[in-house]
Amino acid sequence: MEIAERGLMEDLPGDLARIADIAGLEVALKLGQAFRGTYLYITGFDAIKRKLRDESIRRAYDSGEKVKVICMRYELTERQVRRILAEAPIAVPDHIFEIIKI
């Protein structure tokens, strides 16, 4: 990061500085401009994580992992895992699993 960017990041207010630390200065500035003066609440992230977890379970099963091992890893019952496996899969690009840790 350049000195000028570092100085600008130090001047970012509150949550914008946190966003810049996580996603980068450019993303923080774009969000700041788009939602300027607006209260922004990000909801439903647990539902997204659950969908990613379920897809991760399907991939593990499809690659030959046993249901009992999957149950232990995700702390779920066999019934819960089998219900997840019976549901239709969702298309999730591989790089998403690197961004969101399950």
Secondary structure in CASP SS format (residue, H / E / C, confidence):
PFRMAT SS
TARGET T0000
AUTHOR 0000-0000-0000
METHOD secondary structure of the structure
MODEL  1
M C 1.00
E C 1.00
I H 1.00
A H 1.00
E H 1.00
R H 1.00
G H 1.00
L H 1.00
M H 1.00
E H 1.00
D H 1.00
L C 1.00
P C 1.00
G H 1.00
D H 1.00
L H 1.00
A H 1.00
R H 1.00
I H 1.00
A H 1.00
D H 1.00
I H 1.00
A H 1.00
G C 1.00
L H 1.00
E H 1.00
V H 1.00
A H 1.00
L H 1.00
K H 1.00
L H 1.00
G H 1.00
Q H 1.00
A H 1.00
F C 1.00
R C 1.00
G C 1.00
T C 1.00
Y C 1.00
L C 1.00
Y C 1.00
I C 1.00
T C 1.00
G C 1.00
F H 1.00
D H 1.00
A H 1.00
I H 1.00
K H 1.00
R H 1.00
K H 1.00
L H 1.00
R H 1.00
D H 1.00
E H 1.00
S H 1.00
I H 1.00
R H 1.00
R H 1.00
A H 1.00
Y H 1.00
D H 1.00
S C 1.00
G C 1.00
E C 1.00
K C 1.00
V H 1.00
K H 1.00
V H 1.00
I H 1.00
C H 1.00
M H 1.00
R H 1.00
Y H 1.00
E C 1.00
L C 1.00
T C 1.00
E H 1.00
R H 1.00
Q H 1.00
V H 1.00
R H 1.00
R H 1.00
I H 1.00
L H 1.00
A H 1.00
E C 1.00
A C 1.00
P C 1.00
I C 1.00
A C 1.00
V C 1.00
P C 1.00
D H 1.00
H H 1.00
I H 1.00
F H 1.00
E H 1.00
I H 1.00
I C 1.00
K C 1.00
I C 1.00
END
